[in-house]
Structures are given as C-alpha cells and as structure tokens.
Amino acid sequence: MGAPLVDGETACPEASRSVKVACVGPDTPAARAGIKAGDCILYANHRPVRDILDLYEASFEPELHLGIDRRGETILLSLRRRHGEDLGLEILPGRPLVCSNKCIFCFVDQMPPGLRKGLYVKDEDYRLSFLHGNYLTLTNIDAGTEERIVDMHLSPLYISVHATDPEARAGLLGREGAEPVLDILDRLGSAGIKFHTQIVLVPGHNDCTVLEHTLDDLCSRREYILSVSVVPVGLTAHRDRLPALEAVTSDLARDALCSIERAHKKMRQLSGRGMVYAGDELLLLAGRPIPEEPYYDDYPQIDNGVGLVRTLLESSRRLRVPRNLGSKHLVLVTGVLAAPYVENVAATVARRGVRVDTVVVVNRLFGPSVTVSGLLCGKDMLDGVSGIGDADLIVLPPGIVNPDGLTLDGLSIGEMTAAIGIPVIVADYDFKETLKRISHACRAE
C-alpha cells in the first residue's frame, strides 16, 4: 500500500465512506485475495474504512476480512500476508482537508497558471502530515480530530509553527482567533504525539526577538519536539495584489543563524542532539560553509531542504565511477543555489576521465529570486540544455518530478528526452546512487 493521499477523488459513488483501489500488484496478498482495480473497500475486519488511515491501521494485522463494493455488489474477501509483506494495494488519491488560513507568504498564491492541477491545492491535512511529512498549522483540527490522532497514535506530525507568539503567528497566517499553537502541541505532546516543526523566516514578522522566543519555546518542549528547521521565505515574481514582503537578506540570514546556532548548541549539550537546524538556503544566503555531517544528526528534515548539500558532498567522496562511463559526455543540470557544489562534484567525476558539463538554469517560471533546484520547471530546464550538442545523457536535479514522473509544468521525462533528442534521467540526492542510474542509462542506449 503506497499511493499518496493528495488532491483528487477517492470515495466510490456507491459509498460515502470508503477507499478506492487504483491498482493491485501482481503476486501480492491483495492479488491472491481477488481484489481488483476499481474496488471500493468499505470495511476491514468489521471496522468501517473511512479513509486510507483506517486501511493503514488494519494492514498491520496478518489477516484482513474486507467488505468490498464492486460495481454496486457487496462481496467479502479475505486477505492473508506474511510478516512484513506489503499488501500490494495502491489507493486512489483522496481529497485532502484544505487550509483556511490566508498566509501572507503562501507559495500557492504566488504560482503562475498552467502548472499541475494538484499544485494549487492548499492542503491542511493531518493524514498527509503523518503519511508523507506534509506540514500543517493545526488551525483546523477539532476535538474529534485530536482524539483520532491520539487513538491512532499518528506520530510524528509535521507542524508549521512560524511563531509561538499568538499575535505574530496570527499576522503570518492571516487569521485571528486561532487557538495558540503551543496549547495544541502541549495537549497532543502529553498524549504521546511527537513533532517535527518548521519556521519560515519572514523579515519584519518573525525574525529577531520573535525568532528567539519561538526557538526557546520549542526547545523547552524537547520531550516531544523532535526537530526545528528555519528556512527563508520564498518569494516569486507572481505577487500581484499580495502583501508586500521583503526577501531574507544576507545580513538577516547571518543574524538568524546566530539565534539558531545558540539554540542548536544548547540542545546538543542538554540532549546530545542539535534539534534546531538551519536550512541549506539560509546558510548559503549568509555565506556560511555547510556544516559537517554530525551537525544534522539523522537528517530529520532533509526533505525540507535541511542537509541536502551535505548529503551531496558526503556521497561524492571516494567515488567509484563505473567503467562504462569512460567515453561518455554527461550534463548535470542544477539551479543557481546549488551550482557551486554540483560543479565540484562534476569536477570530481571529470578527474576519473569522464567528460562532464554543468548547466546552471535560472528560474524563469517563478523568477530569478527562486534559486533552489527543486523548483525548476521542465521548460526552463529544456531551454537551459538546448544546443548542448553531443551529450550522451542529461541528468536533472533530484526532486523535480512528482510520483507520476511529471515536472511542475507537467512534462514527463520521456517528453523531455524526445524534445532534445538526448536521454534524460533524474538524479538521486545520494550521488553514488546517481552514478548507478547514469551507468544503467548508458548501458541501455
């Protein structure tokens, strides 16, 4: 079972509460039980299946008795699996709980038209937070939701705190009257729920003393706050009729890092873990070197851009370049922010006898102030490599396609390959894994 719960339709027309099967893996417990794509799962072991969480909870049992709606007919199927064996089910994406905040820095409000439909959905869904690490603000949960989170032990959750001062947070979220976030964290934390938290740094709103107080408040709750990341606000070129905001400057980034480093050092002394981490983008804005690997502990917020550069640097040490790449011409595509580090890696590979070029792509979709590689669109990357010549392989940055293999503007890797006439692959965050992908792609030519 592994399909994400994102925007779309899940419920069967025959049932108001169910999950719908997208596909069934061959030779899996689900296939052996006779489950088919299109089936709606109504019950699991006599308990209603309201959404994917109910099925997820039931899936830990070795035997499942399922009530299935198949084209209007209710049938009963039994499913047995060995310990650790995946059920073999993919569930159609579900319609998420949506955000009612009006955050002054919301990235969705800053996106141009014409991108993938799902990118315009403002989710605020505790299920997505538990299953996939999506951040939520906790402004739309009620007593029933809290009870379900505790009863199902949906932990850890990923929380956008931004500021613990109620007035500052209200200004950032664009709403009044929300329950103080610390009250909710304390209540859930006392019930055994743990959290990864983030602070999006917005100049004039949650910097300076507000940032310091927020870090103090979160660090004082280290028994259930697992990590805190601080990342700079992202501002695109599409902010018409939105509140006027300033970008994080180098000076502000350095000031923020002083607060972060104090908190990090304090937490390491108290608990042996840093707990508070600066996002890569904040470090690079400040002109600071990327910390060594011990700084990041077990990389709890790597998907939030905290430690990606260090991972790249570590994975490029002592590289073994496959022999079949000796005569190849590779092109590594990167955004502006990571360019110096990708160029470093390219030089390392080139010293092993491989011809490697780096193409740095400026983000024209969101504007040049957006410099992270993960927000490059397919068209900008295609334009960046046009005229590249005799390359054998184009290697795109990691994280630039969704689970369906589509870029932000909906291009597939196959379409990009056809457009430039050169094979295209997507890199992994671990460069050793990237080299394996490159080697495999070159053998397949």
N, C-alpha and C positions, 0 to 999 in steps of 0.2 A: 504494500500500500504506500504510494508515494506522491500522488498528484497534489500540487499546491492548492490551497483554498484561496482563490482570488476572485476578481470580478467575473460574473457570468451567471449562468443558470444551473442550479443543482436539483431543485425539487422536481419530482416527477409530476406530471399533470394529474396522475391518479391519486396522489397523496400529498398532503400539506407538509408532512414531515418525513423526510427520507433522504437518502443519498443515492445518486445515480452512477452506475458503473460506466466508466469511459472505455476501459479495455481490460482484458484478462490475460495475464502472461501464460505462455504455453508450459505444460507440465508443472503447474503450481497447485497448491491446495485449492485455490479458487476454481481453476480449470477442472480439476478432478471432481470437484463437488457439483459441477454443471452450471456454474454461474456464467452468464453471458453479458457481453456489452449491451447496454440499454436497460438492464435490470435495475429496478429500484429496491434498495434494501430498506425494509420497513422496521424489522425487529432483529435483534441479535441476542440470543439466549433469553428470550421472552421480555427483553427490555426495548422500549422504543428507540429507534435511531433518529435523533433529531438532526444531527449534522455529523461531520466527519469525526468529531471528538468522541462521540458515543461509539462509533465503529472502532476508532483507535483504542479506546479503553477495552472494548470487548476482544480486540485482536490479541491481547496478551494471554487469553485463555486457550488451552490446547485444542478445545473442541468448540465449534460455533454452530448453533442451530439458528438458521436465518429464515426470516419471513420475507419473501421476495414478491414484488409486483412485476409481472411480465405481461405487458400489453393488456392490462386490466384483469388478469388472472392471478390470484394469490397462490403461491406454491411454497413449500417448505423444503429447504436444502440443509444438509449437514456438511460441515467443513472440518477436517482434521489436519493438523500440521505438527511437524516435529519442532522441538525447542529451537528457537532462533530462526526458523524458516519463515520467509516472507509470505504473506497471504497470496501475493500475485495479483492484487487488485489495484487499479488506478481509478480514482473517483473524479467525476467531472468537477471542475472548479465551482465553488459556491459563491453566492452573492454575499459580499462582506458587510459587516456593520460599518457604517460610514461616519466620517468625522463631522461634528457640528461646530468645531472651532473655526475661527477666522484668523488664523495665524498671520501675522504681518510679514512673515518671511516664507510662507508656504511655497515650496518649489513647484507644486502642481499649478498654482496660479500664475507661474512665470513661464509656462511652457507654450511654445507656438502650436498652432493647429497642425494636423497631418501626421501625428505620431500614432503609435499603437494605442488602441482604444483603452486598454487597461491602465495606461499611464495617467489617465485623467481621473481615476477613481481615488478619492481621499478616504483610505480605509482607517478605521479606528477599531480594530477587531482583536480582542484578547486571544482568539483562536489562532489567528495569523501570528500573533506575537509568540505564543507558545510553540507552534509548529514550525515557524520559519524565521523567527527573530525579527519580525516587523516591530517597529516602535509605535507605542501608543501613549496617550497622555493621561489616561484613566478618568477623563472628564465625562464619559458616557456610561460608566458602569453603575448598575443599581444593586440593591441588596441581593437580588436573586442571582445576578452575575457573580458577585463576590462569593456567594455561597457555593456556586458551581466551581469557581476557581479553586476554592479551598477543598471541597469534597473530592474533586478530581486531581487535586494537587498539581495544578498547571504551573509548574515551576521549572526553570526560571522564566520570568516575563521580562520584556524589554521596554523600558519606560523613558519617554522624552520628558525630562524634568525641566530643563532650561533654567529655571529659577525656583527656589523654595520660598522666597518672599511672595506672599499672595498677590500683592499689588503689581510687582514686577512681572509675575507669571501671567496675570490677567491681561496686562498690556501686550505681552508677547503672543498669547493665544487668541487675543481679540474677543474675549468674553469675560463677563462679570458673573459672580455668584457661584463659581465652581468650588467644590469642597477643596480645602488645602491639600496639596498632593502629599505632604508628609503625614497627614492623618490617615490617608488611604494606605500608604506604604507601611505605616506602623501597624495598622489593623491587619493587613494581609501578612506582613512580616511576622507578627506574633503568632499567626496561624501556620507558619512554616513555609511561606512562599518567599522565594528569593528573586533578586532583580539585577539585571544589567541596566545601567542608566546612561543617558547622554545629555549633554548641554550643548546646544547650538549657540555659539557666541555671536551676539548681535550688538555692535557698538552702540553705546548710549542706552542700552536696555538691560543687559545682564552682565556687563563687564565690571571691572574694578571691584568695589566692595560687595556688590551683589554676587559676583562670581565667588569671591572668597567665602561669603556666608553660605552660599549654596554648597560649596565643597565641604565646608565644616559640618553642615547639617547631614550631608550624605555620609561623610567619613565617620561621624558619630554613630551611624547605624550599620557598621561594618558586619554585624552578625547576619544581616540579610541583604545588604547591598554588596553584590559581588564585584562590580566594577563601575567606574565612571569614566566616560570619554568626553573630551572637549574638542569640538570641531568648529571651524569657522563657518559663518553663514554663507550660503551660496546664492549669489545674485546674478540673474541672467539679463540679457538685453531686452527682455519682454516684460517690463514692469509698468506699463502704461496703466494709469488710474489705480496704482497700488501705493501704499505708504512709502514715503521717501526713506531709504535706508542707506547707510554707509557701509562700504566693504571693510573687512578687517585689514588694517594696515600692518606693516612690518613692526612698527612701534607697539601697537596694541597687541600683536601676537607675542612679542617679547614680554610685555607686561603680564599677559595672561599666563605665559609659561612660568613666570616666577611663582605665581599662585599655585599652578599645577604641580610644579616641582616640589614646593614646600609640602603640599598635601601628599604627594607620592612618597617623599622621604619619610614623612611621619607615619604613613600607613605601613611602609616596609619595616620600620622599626617596631611598630606595635604588633604586626601580624605576619611579617615575613613576606608579604605581597605588596606590590605597589598600589594596586586598586584604582588609582587615578592616573589616566593616561592621556597624553596629547595626541590628537590626530596627526597623521603624516603631513597633511596640508598646512596645519598650523605651524609645525616645525619648519617646513620649507619656507613659509611666508616670513618667519622670524630669522631665516638664515642660519638656523641651528643644524648641527650634524644629526643624523638619525641615530638614536640611542642603540647601544649594543643589545643583543638578544635577551639577556636577563631582565632588562627593563620591562619587557612585555609579558613576563611570567608565561602563562599558557595561551597568550594571544586571545583573550576573551572577547575582544571587539574588532577582530581583523576584518569582518565583513562591513564594519563601519569606517574603514579606512585607517585603522589604527594598527600599524605594524606591517603593512603591505610592502613598503620599501625595504624594511629589514628582512622580510621573508625572501624578497628577490635577491638581496645581497647575499644572504646566507646560502640560498640554493645555487648561487653561481660560483661558490667556492669549489675548488678542486673538481672542475667539470671534466667529465669524460665525453668527448664529442664522438658520436658514432662514426665509424669509418666511411659509411656510405655518404656522408656529407662533405667529404674532402673536396669534391669538384663542384659543389653546389653554390648558388648565389641566393642568399636569403635576405629578405627585407623585413625588419622589425618595425612595426607601426606603434607610435606612442603619442600620448598627449604631452602638453608643454611641461606640466609639473614634474612628471617622472622622467623626462628626456635625459637629463644628465646620468641617471642611474641605468637606464636602458642602453645608452651609448657606452657606458662602462662595461656592461655585460656583452654587448656586441663586440667590443674590442677584445674581451677575453676569449670569445669564440673565434674571432678572426686570428688570434695568435695560434690557434690549433689548425690553421690552414684553410679555414672556411671563409669565403667572401661574404661579408655581412654589411648591409647598409641599414641605417636608421632613418625613418621618415617621421618627422615631428609634425603632427596635424593640429592646426589651430581650430578651435571650436567655433564654426560659423553659425551653427544651429542655435546655440544658447548665447553666443557672444564670447569674445576673447578672454573675458574675465573668468570664465569657467575653464579651468585648465586640467581637471582630472581626466585620465584616460577613459574611465568607465562611462563618461557622459558624451563620448564621441558617437555621432550617428554614422550610418552606413555611407551616405552620400559624401560627407566630409572626408571619410577615410578613402573612398574611391577616388575623389578628386586629389587627395594627397599622394596617392600612388600612381596616378595617371602619368604615362610617359616613363615609367620606371625601366622599361626596356627588357633586358634578357633575364630577369629574375626567374628562379625556379619555384619559389614559394614566398607568399606573403603571409606574415604572422601578425595577426591582430592582437590587441591587448586583451588580457583576461577580463571576464565580466561584462563584455559589451553585447552579449546576446542573452535573451531570456531562455527559460527551459525549452521553448519551442524552436530555439535557434534563430531568433529574429533580432535584428538591431532595433534601436529606439524608433527609427523611421520605417520599420517593417521589412527590411531587406534580409533575405536568407543568405547563408554562406555560399550556397550554390549559385544564387543570383549574382553575388559579388564576383565569384570565380568566373562566371560567364561574361560579366561586364568587362573585365580586364584581361581575360584570356590567360590568367595565371592562377594556379591553385591557391586557395586561401584556407587557412586554419585559424583557430583561436587559441591563444596561449593559455597556460595554466599559471597560477600565482607562484607555483614552485617551478623554477626554470629547468631543473633536472627533468621534471615531467614534460615540460615544453619540448625539450630536446628529443624525448621519446616520441612525442607527437610529430615533430618535424621529421625524424628518421622514418617513421611509419609512412607519412605522407609522401616522402621522396621515394620510398620503395614501391609505392602504389602507382607511381607515374607510368 
